[in-house]
Amino acid sequence: MGWYILKRLIAGILSMIVLITVAFFMMHAMPGDPFSVDDNKKVDPAVLDRLRDKYGLTKPIGEQYLDYWGLLLRGDLGISLKPEKQDQTVNSIIAETFPLSAQIGAYAVILSLIVGIPLGILSALRRGKATDLSIMAFATIGISVPTFVIAILLMWLFSSRLGMQISHWEYDFQHYILPVVCLSLGPIAYIARQTRSSMLEALEQDYIRTARAKGVQEWKVIVKHALKNALTPVITYLGPLVAGLLTGSFIIENTFSVPGIGKYFVESVTGRDYSMIMGIVVFFGAFVVVCNLLSDILLAIIDPRVKLDR
Amino acid sequence: MQYADTDLRSMRYEDLPASVFGPAEKRDDTEQIARPSLTYWHDVWRRFRKNKLAMIGLGFILIMTIACILVPMLSVYSYDGMDYTSMNAAPSWKHLCGADFMGRDLFIRIMYGARISLTIGLVAAAINMVIGVTVGGVSGYCGGYTDIVIMRIVDILSSLPSLLYILLIMLLLGKSLTSVIIALCFTSWTGTARVVRNEVLRLKQSEYVLAARLAGARTPHLLLRHLVPNAMGPIIVSTAFMIPNAIFSEAFLAFLGIGIELPKASWGTLANGGIKDMASYPHLVIFPIIAICLTMFSFNFIGDGLRDALDPRLKH
């Protein structure tokens, strides 16, 4: 186990190095730089050149790359290059915006698990009946309908029909509920489908018949014998899900005016905010690597058939 | 005494006259198997045809494809033709889905959007399949260091949210159909590659591959004639699900405003454009959304149908 974790960590670090390198050079290959976007047209070119000088953008690209690694190894993601951010460090921007995204994401993960798994079980137990068909119909809708469509519909329903104020963010239940529901609909549908199909598979196994023959109570058969074995695909899905949801969704945060990290994601790329882009790449990358590793370890703990040393 | 065939059939066994018991006449067709044997693909098609939802989906996509080719050719409207007398017009016989804030006919814009979305979906899925099959096949077949290196690259590419790469590539290449397709294909082939690799790893242990190798077959022959055709089921399924994914990602990009150059409009652009005036002119959002959702439903149904038809063991 320890050996496996070490191996995965080394692989993760190698992935990060490649990722950072590719992202760095791809970013600098993009036409324009942070100071050449439209709203800077009125500014004196000499001033812009001095700004570029100040942030080290006039140095040769190789040197900038090495400088970046120097910063990164000291845990510093640099300074945001956008004037309106007033030299805020990327670390502090992430520290400011990430907790909210993570909070909404965490609620969404919990909601999708506590709704998705029971729906899947119910559907498997009532296979072919009306309950099953309606749950699966809902799941198909949840998988097929894009998030932004759900966001639009929810917003239309709650803001123009029910008169809810969602044009600015506040830290109360009313403002959390919509983004959380919106984020979790897709995962709920996916988890319900996965749980259903693996439950059906598990319920056909011999050990279930044995358990029933021994007179084990039905709920115990379902929860302890079938469900425990049926959760494997759900746990595999959990890693990418947590990573995806906690890092914030641009669409959701934009639609419901959530001041989370997802909003900076696209803003910084379109605005060529180099250090912000790299900061997000590094942060997301590390987050995803760790999440995937954790879900693999969790899987090995729950399901002893899974061997980690492949 | 002669009996008609039908009389004999209706008689009870005991009443049958002795004369009918005798050696049967030799006929040519007695040696034949009753029904022509079905190949694997006949069988798949037979199972797929039984799936109503999948057939409805297929029908919808075919109608959509024909409509998005023919309607813009035959219609009096064009996607950028403005008409200031019908700004924000509600749906009517003149404008089937209404018109937008510049008086452009929404129905025709949705049809042009269908061209963009379907093209992106199909082309991206095809490219994905080619890259995925090649990389996965080589990785699984060669094994060893080749496999390790390729799988590490796949891991790296799939370890980050693909939106990040897509954004960088879109800004690098500019807004166009080609760059959207390139951006979408950049990371999404990794899923197919994994599937193909696992299949090839499994199949290359089988006896027929050994037999072919002993008979002197070389690697390309083995891969193309034996391994890939036998892995076709999972490949088709993952490609089928790639189409709605690509359409969804494009709609998503367009929604962010980094999709295809205006005034051409994909469904995502249309939905995004309508969202500002949603309260007063809901039709501007509703129709593009309906188009996206129906198409996504159809492709997902087709994908589910294909999965059940190609591998009945997986069906639940």
Interface residues (C-beta under 8 A of the other chain):
Chain A: A11 G12 L14 S15 V18 L19 A23 M26 M27 A29 M30 P31 T140 I143 S144 V145 P146 F148 V149 I152 L153 M155 W156 S160 R196 S197 L200 E201 A243 G244 T247 F250 I251 F265 V266 V269 T270 I277 I280 V281 F284 G285 V288 V289 N292
Chain B: R152 D155 I156 S159 L160 P161 L163 L164 L167 L168 I169 L171 L172 P244 F248 A251 F252 F255 L256 I258 G268 A271 I275 M278 A279 P282 V285 I289 I292 C293 M296 F297 N300 F301 H316
